[in-house]
Amino acid sequence: MSNNNAPSTGLQPNIWAAIVWGCMLGGLTLIFTPIIGVIIAHVQKRKLANTPFGGHLTAAIWTFWLTTAVFFLVVLGVVVLAIGLDEARLTHWTTLNSGLLAAAAVGLWVLLGMWFLFRSGKGIILALNEKPWVTWLGIF
């Protein structure tokens, strides 16, 4: 799909979207690449707003910030519970309960990671195939 009305950004709009999604996926090995991706998305968002690929950048921005927020909320919840329970020195708080807390936190992180991978993988595949971002229920 060639868009003759595309703004002059030096690269085709689908390439910008693929770069952003590639940066998101790069976060699996290098923690700073999603930050680079979200910065690129914010910078290019206005330029690509009138193309089918503006939705990719919006989706990438939402994916980054939602993943970051949920990750840190889970960490904060675990820390607050662990400190609070230690301070209260609850006698009925057992190793089993702390293990369940850890398992719940790990489970939430795994689900969050799967959601992140799904959205990032979907985004890069759509961008490379020159297709716009399509949402299902707003979260997928």
C-alpha positions as CSV (number, residue, x, y, z in Angstrom):
1,M,0.0,0.0,0.0
2,S,1.7,3.1,-1.2
3,N,0.4,6.4,0.3
4,N,1.2,9.4,-2.0
5,N,-0.1,11.8,0.7
6,A,2.3,10.5,3.3
7,P,4.3,13.2,5.0
8,S,8.0,13.5,4.2
9,T,9.7,11.9,7.1
10,G,12.6,10.3,5.2
11,L,11.1,6.8,5.7
12,Q,7.8,5.3,4.7
13,P,5.2,5.3,7.5
14,N,5.1,1.5,7.8
15,I,8.9,1.5,8.3
16,W,8.6,4.0,11.2
17,A,5.9,1.7,12.7
18,A,8.2,-1.3,12.2
19,I,11.1,0.5,13.9
20,V,9.0,1.4,16.9
21,W,7.6,-2.2,17.3
22,G,11.1,-3.6,16.8
23,C,12.4,-1.4,19.6
24,M,9.6,-2.7,21.8
25,L,10.6,-6.3,21.0
26,G,14.2,-5.4,21.6
27,G,13.2,-4.8,25.2
28,L,13.4,-8.6,25.7
29,T,17.2,-8.3,25.7
30,L,18.0,-4.6,26.2
31,I,15.9,-2.8,28.7
32,F,16.4,0.7,27.1
33,T,15.1,-0.1,23.6
34,P,11.4,0.2,24.4
35,I,12.2,3.7,25.8
36,I,13.8,4.6,22.5
37,G,10.8,3.1,20.7
38,V,8.3,5.2,22.7
39,I,10.3,8.3,22.2
40,I,10.4,7.7,18.4
41,A,6.6,7.0,18.5
42,H,5.9,10.3,20.3
43,V,8.1,12.2,17.9
44,Q,6.6,10.7,14.7
45,K,3.0,10.4,15.9
46,R,2.0,13.8,14.7
47,K,3.7,13.4,11.3
48,L,2.1,10.0,10.7
49,A,-1.4,10.9,12.1
50,N,-3.0,11.1,8.7
51,T,-1.6,7.7,7.5
52,P,-2.9,4.2,8.3
53,F,0.2,3.8,10.5
54,G,-0.6,6.5,13.0
55,G,-2.6,3.9,14.9
56,H,0.5,1.8,15.2
57,L,2.3,4.6,17.1
58,T,-0.6,5.2,19.4
59,A,-0.9,1.5,20.1
60,A,2.9,1.2,20.8
61,I,2.7,4.2,23.2
62,W,-0.2,2.6,25.1
63,T,1.6,-0.7,25.1
64,F,4.7,0.8,26.6
65,W,3.0,2.9,29.3
66,L,0.4,0.3,30.3
67,T,3.1,-2.4,30.6
68,T,5.4,-0.2,32.6
69,A,2.5,0.9,34.9
70,V,1.2,-2.6,35.6
71,F,4.8,-3.9,36.1
72,F,5.6,-1.3,38.7
73,L,2.2,-1.6,40.4
74,V,2.8,-5.4,40.9
75,V,6.3,-4.7,42.3
76,L,4.9,-2.0,44.6
77,G,2.1,-4.3,45.8
78,V,4.5,-7.1,46.5
79,V,6.9,-4.8,48.4
80,V,4.1,-3.2,50.5
81,L,2.6,-6.6,51.4
82,A,6.0,-8.1,52.2
83,I,7.1,-5.1,54.4
84,G,3.6,-4.8,56.0
85,L,3.5,-8.5,56.8
86,D,7.0,-8.5,58.2
87,E,6.3,-5.5,60.3
88,A,3.1,-7.0,61.7
89,R,4.9,-10.2,62.4
90,L,1.8,-12.2,61.8
91,T,2.2,-15.6,63.3
92,H,-0.2,-17.2,60.8
93,W,1.8,-15.9,57.9
94,T,3.5,-18.9,56.7
95,T,6.0,-19.8,54.0
96,L,3.1,-21.2,52.0
97,N,1.4,-17.8,52.0
98,S,4.5,-15.9,51.0
99,G,5.0,-18.5,48.3
100,L,1.5,-17.9,47.0
101,L,2.2,-14.1,47.0
102,A,5.3,-14.7,44.9
103,A,3.5,-17.1,42.6
104,A,0.7,-14.6,42.0
105,A,3.3,-11.8,41.2
106,V,5.2,-14.0,38.8
107,G,1.9,-15.1,37.2
108,L,0.9,-11.5,36.7
109,W,4.3,-10.7,35.2
110,V,4.0,-13.7,32.9
111,L,0.6,-12.6,31.7
112,L,1.8,-9.1,31.2
113,G,4.8,-10.3,29.3
114,M,2.6,-12.5,27.0
115,W,0.3,-9.5,26.4
116,F,3.3,-7.3,25.6
117,L,4.8,-9.9,23.2
118,F,1.5,-10.4,21.5
119,R,0.9,-6.7,20.9
120,S,4.5,-6.1,19.8
121,G,4.6,-9.1,17.5
122,K,1.2,-8.3,16.0
123,G,2.4,-4.7,15.5
124,I,5.6,-5.5,13.7
125,I,3.9,-8.1,11.5
126,L,1.1,-5.7,10.5
127,A,3.6,-2.8,9.9
128,L,5.9,-4.9,7.7
129,N,2.9,-6.1,5.7
130,E,1.8,-2.5,5.3
131,K,-1.4,-3.0,7.2
132,P,-2.9,-0.6,9.7
133,W,-3.3,-1.4,13.4
134,V,-6.5,-3.1,14.2
135,T,-7.7,-3.4,17.7
136,W,-9.9,-6.1,19.2
137,L,-11.7,-5.0,22.4
138,G,-9.2,-2.2,22.8
139,I,-6.6,-4.3,24.6
140,F,-5.4,-6.7,21.9
